[in-house]
Amino acid sequence: MKIGVILPSIETQAAQKLDIATAARHVEQLGLSGVWHGDHLGTGAPTLDVTVALAAAAAVTERIHIGTSVFVPALRPLAWAAEQIASLQCLSAGRLLLGVGSGGGSARWAAAEMPYEERGPRTDTALRLLPALLSGARVTLPDARGRAEFELAPSVPVPPIWVGNYSAPARRRAALLGDGWFPSLIPPARVATGLAEIAEIAARRQRPAPTVTIGATGVLGTGTDLPTRAEIAAGITGAYGRSLEETLPIPITGSLAEAAERIAAYQDAGAHHLVFGIAGGDWRNQCELLARAQAALT
C-alpha cells in the first residue's frame, strides 16, 4: 500500500515553523507516495487554496504525487475547474491524482455563489466532461443562456480521477464515472462492502473496478503529548455530526506496530492507497513514522 500525507495546516505551519515547500520536500525525501490538500472554501478556518498549495508542492518535488482531497469542481464554472486541473497537471509533470467530491455544507456553496441543490448534477457533469476537456477536445458546456463551446489549451494527460465520499451517489459515481473510489473516515469493513458494490456496478457496465484510496487520520507513537484516539474521534464527531460510538474505531493511533496493523487492515479490505491526515504531534516526526509504517507493509 502507498501512503500519502495531508500537507500541514496554516496553524501547524506557524506553530512548527513549516511551510508548504519544506513539508513537501520532507515527504519526498522520506519515500512516502505523495502530498495532498483539501478544497476548503467557506469552512470558517484559515486555509490555502488547494491549487496554489499543490502548485507550491509540485515546484519543489520531482517524484511524489500531488493530490486533491478532494477538489470540488461543481463550485466553479467547469471551464475554470478544467484550467486549474490542467495547470496542476502541467506544473507537476503529470503527477496529479485528482480526488473529486461534491460535499461541504450549504455555506460553502453560498460563498461560491453556486446553487447547493445542484451540487449532484453539476458534479456528474464535471466527471463526464473533464476527461475530454483536459485532453484538448472541443466540448459543449452547459450554460445558463444555452450552450457554450470551449476548448482547453494546452491539453494535458488526464489524471486519475478518484471519486470521494462513502455515500450511495458517490459510490455510483465511482463505479460509472471515476477511475477510483476515495472514501474517508470509515472502518475497513465498510471499505470491503463498498468496493464489492462498486465492482458489481462497474462490471455491469463493462468498466474495470476502480482503485480504492482511503482517507484516514490519527497520530503514531505513544507520547503523552499526543492526542488520544478518543480525543481525535470526538473531533470527527463534532465536525461531521456522527456519533462517538461510530467514530471511536476510526483514528489510527498507537505504536508503530499497532498503526501498521491498522493500515494493513485497509489493505486487506481492498485499499491501494492511504491518505493520512496528521491529527497532532510534530508533523515532521509523524511523517517519519508513517514512512516506517509504509515500509513495514511491503
C-alpha positions as CSV (number, residue, x, y, z in Angstrom):
1,M,0.0,0.0,0.0
2,K,1.1,3.5,-0.8
3,I,0.8,6.2,1.9
4,G,0.5,9.9,1.3
5,V,0.0,12.7,3.8
6,I,-2.1,15.8,4.0
7,L,0.0,18.9,3.9
8,P,0.2,20.8,7.2
9,S,-2.5,23.4,8.0
10,I,-1.7,27.1,8.3
11,E,-1.9,26.8,12.1
12,T,0.6,23.9,12.1
13,Q,2.9,25.7,9.7
14,A,3.0,28.7,12.1
15,A,3.5,26.6,15.2
16,Q,6.1,24.3,13.9
17,K,8.0,26.7,11.6
18,L,7.0,24.9,8.5
19,D,5.9,25.9,5.0
20,I,4.4,24.0,2.1
21,A,7.7,23.7,0.2
22,T,9.6,22.4,3.3
23,A,6.8,19.9,4.1
24,A,6.6,18.6,0.5
25,R,10.4,18.1,0.3
26,H,10.4,16.3,3.6
27,V,7.7,13.8,2.4
28,E,9.6,13.1,-0.8
29,Q,12.9,12.6,1.0
30,L,11.1,10.0,3.3
31,G,9.8,8.0,0.4
32,L,6.1,8.5,1.1
33,S,3.9,8.4,-2.0
34,G,2.6,11.9,-2.2
35,V,1.2,15.1,-0.6
36,W,-2.4,16.1,-0.5
37,H,-4.5,19.2,0.2
38,G,-8.2,19.8,0.5
39,D,-10.6,22.3,-1.1
40,H,-11.9,24.3,1.9
41,L,-13.8,27.3,0.7
42,G,-16.2,28.6,3.3
43,T,-15.2,26.4,6.2
44,G,-14.6,29.2,8.6
45,A,-10.9,28.2,9.2
46,P,-7.9,29.8,7.6
47,T,-6.6,27.7,4.7
48,L,-4.7,27.9,1.4
49,D,-6.3,27.5,-1.9
50,V,-5.9,23.9,-3.0
51,T,-4.4,24.6,-6.4
52,V,-2.0,27.2,-5.0
53,A,-0.8,24.9,-2.2
54,L,-0.3,22.0,-4.6
55,A,1.4,24.1,-7.2
56,A,3.9,25.1,-4.5
57,A,4.5,21.5,-3.6
58,A,4.9,20.4,-7.2
59,A,7.5,23.1,-7.8
60,V,9.9,21.7,-5.2
61,T,9.4,18.0,-5.8
62,E,10.2,15.6,-8.6
63,R,8.8,12.1,-7.8
64,I,5.9,12.1,-5.4
65,H,2.2,12.5,-6.4
66,I,0.3,15.7,-5.6
67,G,-3.3,15.0,-4.8
68,T,-6.6,16.8,-4.1
69,S,-8.5,15.5,-1.2
70,V,-10.9,16.5,-2.6
71,F,-11.4,19.1,-5.3
72,V,-15.0,20.3,-5.8
73,P,-15.3,21.1,-9.5
74,A,-19.0,21.9,-9.1
75,L,-18.2,25.0,-7.0
76,R,-16.6,26.6,-10.2
77,P,-17.5,27.2,-13.8
78,L,-16.4,24.0,-15.4
79,A,-14.0,25.7,-17.9
80,W,-12.2,27.3,-14.9
81,A,-12.1,24.0,-13.0
82,A,-10.5,22.3,-16.1
83,E,-7.9,25.1,-16.4
84,Q,-7.0,24.7,-12.7
85,I,-6.6,20.9,-13.0
86,A,-4.7,21.2,-16.3
87,S,-2.3,23.8,-14.7
88,L,-1.5,21.4,-11.8
89,Q,-1.0,18.5,-14.1
90,C,1.3,20.6,-16.3
91,L,3.3,22.1,-13.3
92,S,3.7,18.7,-11.7
93,A,4.8,17.0,-15.0
94,G,1.9,14.5,-14.8
95,R,2.0,13.7,-11.1
96,L,-1.5,14.8,-10.2
97,L,-4.1,12.5,-8.6
98,L,-7.5,14.2,-8.8
99,G,-9.8,13.4,-5.9
100,V,-13.2,14.8,-6.7
101,G,-16.1,15.5,-4.4
102,S,-19.5,17.2,-4.2
103,G,-19.6,17.8,-0.5
104,G,-19.4,20.5,2.0
105,G,-22.2,22.4,3.8
106,S,-24.5,24.9,2.1
107,A,-22.4,27.8,3.4
108,R,-19.6,26.7,1.0
109,W,-21.9,26.8,-2.0
110,A,-23.4,30.2,-0.9
111,A,-19.9,31.6,-0.7
112,A,-19.1,30.4,-4.2
113,E,-22.5,31.7,-5.4
114,M,-23.4,28.3,-6.7
115,P,-26.8,26.6,-6.1
116,Y,-26.5,24.0,-3.3
117,E,-29.3,21.9,-4.6
118,E,-27.5,21.4,-8.0
119,R,-24.3,20.0,-6.5
120,G,-25.0,16.4,-7.6
121,P,-25.9,17.1,-11.2
122,R,-23.0,19.6,-11.5
123,T,-20.6,17.0,-10.2
124,D,-21.9,14.4,-12.6
125,T,-21.5,16.8,-15.5
126,A,-17.9,17.6,-14.4
127,L,-17.0,13.9,-14.2
128,R,-18.4,13.3,-17.6
129,L,-16.8,16.2,-19.4
130,L,-13.4,16.8,-17.6
131,P,-11.6,13.9,-19.4
132,A,-12.5,15.4,-22.8
133,L,-11.7,18.9,-21.7
134,L,-8.3,18.0,-20.3
135,S,-7.3,16.0,-23.4
136,G,-8.0,19.1,-25.6
137,A,-11.3,18.2,-27.2
138,R,-13.8,20.9,-28.1
139,V,-16.6,20.4,-25.6
140,T,-20.1,21.8,-25.4
141,L,-20.6,23.1,-21.9
142,P,-23.9,23.7,-20.1
143,D,-24.7,27.4,-19.9
144,A,-27.5,29.4,-18.3
145,R,-28.1,31.1,-21.6
146,G,-28.0,27.9,-23.7
147,R,-24.8,26.0,-24.7
148,A,-21.2,27.2,-24.8
149,E,-18.3,25.8,-26.8
150,F,-14.9,25.5,-25.0
151,E,-11.5,24.1,-25.8
152,L,-8.8,24.0,-23.3
153,A,-5.3,24.8,-24.5
154,P,-2.8,23.3,-23.9
155,S,-4.1,19.8,-23.4
156,V,-2.6,17.5,-20.7
157,P,-2.7,13.8,-19.9
158,V,-5.9,13.1,-18.0
159,P,-5.0,12.4,-14.3
160,P,-6.6,9.5,-12.5
161,I,-10.0,10.7,-11.2
162,W,-10.9,9.3,-7.8
163,V,-14.5,10.0,-6.5
164,G,-14.6,10.9,-2.8
165,N,-17.2,10.0,-0.1
166,Y,-18.9,6.9,1.0
167,S,-22.5,7.9,0.1
168,A,-24.6,5.9,-2.3
169,P,-24.4,8.6,-5.0
170,A,-20.6,8.8,-4.6
171,R,-20.2,5.0,-4.9
172,R,-22.3,5.0,-8.0
173,R,-20.2,7.9,-9.5
174,A,-17.0,6.0,-8.7
175,A,-18.3,2.9,-10.5
176,L,-19.6,4.7,-13.6
177,L,-17.5,7.8,-14.0
178,G,-14.3,7.5,-12.0
179,D,-11.0,5.7,-12.1
180,G,-11.0,5.3,-8.3
181,W,-13.0,5.5,-5.1
182,F,-11.8,7.7,-2.3
183,P,-13.9,7.4,0.9
184,S,-12.7,8.8,4.2
185,L,-13.0,8.1,7.9
186,I,-14.7,4.7,7.6
187,P,-13.6,1.3,9.0
188,P,-12.1,-1.4,6.8
189,A,-15.3,-3.5,6.8
190,R,-17.1,-0.7,5.0
191,V,-14.3,-0.3,2.5
192,A,-14.7,-4.0,1.6
193,T,-18.5,-3.9,1.3
194,G,-18.4,-0.6,-0.7
195,L,-15.8,-2.0,-3.0
196,A,-17.9,-5.1,-3.7
197,E,-20.9,-3.0,-4.6
198,I,-18.9,-0.7,-6.8
199,A,-17.2,-3.5,-8.6
200,E,-20.5,-5.1,-9.3
201,I,-22.0,-1.9,-10.8
202,A,-18.8,-1.3,-12.9
203,A,-18.9,-4.9,-14.2
204,R,-22.5,-4.5,-15.4
205,R,-21.3,-1.5,-17.5
206,Q,-18.2,-3.4,-18.6
207,R,-15.9,-1.0,-16.7
208,P,-12.9,-2.0,-14.6
209,A,-13.3,-2.0,-10.9
210,P,-11.9,1.3,-9.6
211,T,-8.8,1.6,-7.5
212,V,-9.5,2.3,-3.8
213,T,-8.0,5.1,-1.7
214,I,-8.9,5.6,2.0
215,G,-8.7,8.9,3.8
216,A,-7.6,8.4,7.4
217,T,-6.5,10.4,10.4
218,G,-4.6,9.8,13.6
219,V,-1.2,10.0,15.3
220,L,1.6,7.5,15.6
221,G,3.5,6.9,18.7
222,T,2.8,6.7,22.4
223,G,4.0,10.1,23.8
224,T,1.9,11.8,26.5
225,D,1.8,15.0,24.4
226,L,-0.2,13.3,21.6
227,P,-3.9,13.4,21.4
228,T,-5.7,10.2,22.3
229,R,-7.9,8.1,20.0
230,A,-10.9,9.3,22.0
231,E,-9.9,13.0,21.5
232,I,-9.4,12.6,17.8
233,A,-12.7,10.7,17.5
234,A,-14.5,13.5,19.4
235,G,-13.2,16.0,16.8
236,I,-14.6,13.9,14.0
237,T,-17.9,13.7,15.8
238,G,-18.1,17.4,16.1
239,A,-17.0,18.1,12.5
240,Y,-19.3,15.6,10.8
241,G,-22.2,15.1,13.3
242,R,-21.6,11.4,13.7
243,S,-21.9,9.5,17.0
244,L,-18.8,8.9,19.1
245,E,-19.6,5.2,19.0
246,E,-19.2,5.3,15.3
247,T,-16.1,7.4,15.1
248,L,-14.1,5.9,18.0
249,P,-12.7,3.0,16.0
250,I,-11.6,5.2,13.1
251,P,-8.4,7.1,14.2
252,I,-5.1,5.2,13.6
253,T,-3.1,5.5,16.8
254,G,-0.7,3.6,19.0
255,S,2.8,2.2,18.5
256,L,4.3,1.8,15.0
257,A,3.4,-1.9,15.0
258,E,-0.2,-1.2,16.0
259,A,-0.6,1.6,13.4
260,A,0.9,-0.7,10.7
261,E,-1.6,-3.4,11.7
262,R,-4.5,-0.9,11.4
263,I,-3.3,0.3,8.0
264,A,-2.8,-3.3,6.8
265,A,-6.5,-4.0,7.6
266,Y,-7.4,-1.4,5.0
267,Q,-5.1,-3.0,2.5
268,D,-6.7,-6.4,3.2
269,A,-10.1,-4.8,2.6
270,G,-9.0,-3.7,-0.9
271,A,-7.5,-0.3,-0.5
272,H,-4.4,0.5,-2.6
273,H,-3.6,3.9,-1.2
274,L,-4.0,5.6,2.2
275,V,-4.0,9.4,2.6
276,F,-3.2,10.3,6.2
277,G,-4.2,13.5,8.0
278,I,-1.9,14.1,10.9
279,A,-4.0,14.9,14.0
280,G,-1.3,16.1,16.3
281,G,2.3,15.9,17.4
282,D,5.4,17.1,15.5
283,W,4.4,17.0,11.8
284,R,7.8,16.1,10.5
285,N,8.2,13.2,13.1
286,Q,4.8,11.9,12.3
287,C,5.8,11.7,8.6
288,E,8.9,9.8,9.5
289,L,6.8,7.3,11.5
290,L,4.4,7.0,8.5
291,A,7.3,6.2,6.2
292,R,8.3,3.4,8.6
293,A,4.8,2.1,8.6
294,Q,4.7,2.1,4.8
295,A,8.0,0.2,4.7
296,A,6.5,-2.4,7.1
297,L,3.7,-3.2,4.7
298,T,6.0,-4.0,1.7
